[in-house]
């Protein structure tokens, strides 16, 4: 059974913990607009597992913030998540800071 997804906000950061997959993101989805208000960073360092639905959610969050005139930068991106982002050819779309501190920006 998948670990539960939990989240909290801290200043301009939405912090996700647990597993972000097609089953667990359903609890987050109805609250997404309220949670993204005033958020500029999405901390994913506490995620143990992310599937393609989780990456799609991150992309949705990014586009939602852009349409709202805000920015969204992923922080705490692991090598595994960076690889998944690259497999979907989103490395030039999703701005992120890896756990090693390297910054990736859209072109």
C-alpha positions, 0 to 999 in steps of 0.5 A: 500500500502506498504511503500517505501523501501529506503537505504543509505550507511554510511562508512561500513554500508548499512542502510535500511528503510521502508518495505522490502518485495517481492514488495519493494525489487525489486527496490534494487535488480538491485543495490545489487552488487554495494551497497554491495561493502565495506559493513560489516554491514546491519542496519535494525533498520529502517525497519517497516516490513520484510517478508520472501522475505526480510529475503531471501534477507538478506541471499543472501547479507550474502552469497554474502559477504562471497563469496567475502571474506567479512563479513556481520553483521545485526545490529538493529535487532528487536525482531520481525525480530529475531523471523522471522529469528528463524522461518526459522532456520537461527539464527545460520547462520545470524550474528546479533546484536539485538536492545537490544545489544545481539550478535548472531553468526553463530556456 
